[in-house]
Amino acid sequence: MGYEETNQREAGLFNTDTTEMFKDHWVRYDPEGKGFIKIYDLPRLLFSLGNPLGWGEDYIGEKDKQENFIHSLNLPIYNDFQDYLFLNVLEALSMRLLIFQEIQEFRLKSIVTDPKIL
């Protein structure tokens, strides 16, 4: 996939509505609009976002799964290791969603071209 196609897909994932929805959820944990949320608030944010951007019911009570997800985002930590930055979280979630969708498309193409692959 080329650079231009990737940009178009990413723009489609994070259109104005999606970004506004993310902001609406973010502000619950950053009411002063400083651009940071506490590390301990990220799981709550992810649950409030729900699938596909955040967490669905399959993450409830699954601490290892939650920690692995957060670790996979590879987020820098700010302010004496207490906070995550808005833009970092938004970019990491958008990239994760883009990669997930690419994997799904690859699997579908593989099944169509070779039905033995399941």
C-alpha positions as CSV (number, residue, x, y, z in Angstrom):
1,M,0.0,0.0,0.0
2,G,1.4,3.4,-0.9
3,Y,1.8,6.5,1.2
4,E,-1.1,8.3,-0.4
5,E,-3.5,5.4,0.1
6,T,-2.4,5.0,3.7
7,N,-3.0,8.7,4.4
8,Q,-6.5,8.5,2.8
9,R,-7.4,5.5,5.0
10,E,-6.1,7.2,8.1
11,A,-8.0,10.4,7.3
12,G,-11.1,8.3,6.9
13,L,-10.7,6.6,10.2
14,F,-10.2,9.9,12.1
15,N,-12.5,12.2,10.4
16,T,-13.9,15.3,12.2
17,D,-16.7,13.3,13.9
18,T,-14.3,10.7,15.3
19,T,-11.9,13.3,16.5
20,E,-14.8,15.2,18.2
21,M,-16.0,12.0,19.8
22,F,-12.5,11.3,21.1
23,K,-12.3,14.9,22.5
24,D,-15.7,14.5,24.2
25,H,-14.5,11.4,26.0
26,W,-11.1,12.9,26.7
27,V,-12.5,16.0,28.4
28,R,-14.1,13.9,31.1
29,Y,-10.5,13.1,32.3
30,D,-9.0,16.5,31.4
31,P,-11.7,19.0,32.3
32,E,-9.3,21.9,32.4
33,G,-8.2,21.2,28.9
34,K,-4.5,21.0,29.6
35,G,-4.0,18.2,27.1
36,F,-3.0,15.6,29.6
37,I,-4.7,12.8,31.5
38,K,-3.4,10.8,34.4
39,I,-2.0,7.4,33.6
40,Y,-4.6,5.7,35.8
41,D,-7.4,7.4,33.8
42,L,-6.4,5.8,30.5
43,P,-8.2,2.5,31.1
44,R,-11.3,4.5,32.0
45,L,-11.0,6.5,28.8
46,L,-10.5,3.3,26.7
47,F,-13.6,1.8,28.2
48,S,-15.7,4.9,27.7
49,L,-14.6,5.0,24.0
50,G,-15.6,1.4,23.4
51,N,-14.8,-0.6,20.3
52,P,-13.2,-0.2,17.9
53,L,-11.1,2.6,19.2
54,G,-11.0,1.6,22.8
55,W,-12.1,-1.4,24.8
56,G,-15.3,-3.5,24.7
57,E,-16.7,-5.8,27.2
58,D,-14.1,-8.4,26.4
59,Y,-11.6,-6.3,28.4
60,I,-13.6,-6.2,31.6
61,G,-11.6,-7.8,34.4
62,E,-8.8,-8.7,32.0
63,K,-5.9,-6.8,33.6
64,D,-3.2,-8.6,31.5
65,K,-5.1,-7.9,28.3
66,Q,-5.5,-4.2,29.3
67,E,-1.9,-3.8,30.2
68,N,-0.7,-5.4,27.0
69,F,-3.0,-3.1,25.0
70,I,-1.7,0.0,26.8
71,H,1.9,-1.2,26.4
72,S,1.4,-1.8,22.7
73,L,0.5,1.9,22.3
74,N,4.1,2.8,23.3
75,L,3.0,6.1,24.7
76,P,5.5,8.6,26.2
77,I,4.8,9.6,29.7
78,Y,5.0,13.2,30.9
79,N,5.1,15.2,34.1
80,D,7.1,13.0,36.4
81,F,5.7,9.8,34.9
82,Q,2.1,10.7,35.7
83,D,0.4,11.8,32.5
84,Y,-0.3,10.9,28.9
85,L,-0.6,13.6,26.2
86,F,-3.8,14.0,24.1
87,L,-2.2,13.9,20.7
88,N,0.0,10.9,21.6
89,V,-3.0,8.9,22.6
90,L,-5.1,9.9,19.6
91,E,-2.3,9.1,17.2
92,A,-1.5,5.7,18.9
93,L,-5.1,4.7,18.8
94,S,-5.5,5.7,15.2
95,M,-2.4,3.8,14.2
96,R,-3.6,0.7,16.1
97,L,-7.0,0.9,14.4
98,L,-5.4,1.3,11.0
99,I,-3.2,-1.7,11.5
100,F,-6.1,-3.8,12.8
101,Q,-8.1,-2.9,9.7
102,E,-5.2,-3.7,7.4
103,I,-4.9,-7.1,9.0
104,Q,-8.6,-7.8,8.7
105,E,-8.5,-6.9,5.0
106,F,-5.4,-9.1,4.4
107,R,-7.2,-12.0,6.0
108,L,-10.3,-11.5,3.9
109,K,-8.2,-11.3,0.7
110,S,-6.3,-14.4,1.7
111,I,-9.5,-16.3,2.3
112,V,-10.9,-15.2,-1.1
113,T,-7.7,-16.1,-3.0
114,D,-7.0,-19.3,-1.0
115,P,-10.1,-20.7,0.9
116,K,-7.8,-23.2,2.7
117,I,-6.4,-20.3,4.8
118,L,-8.6,-19.9,7.9
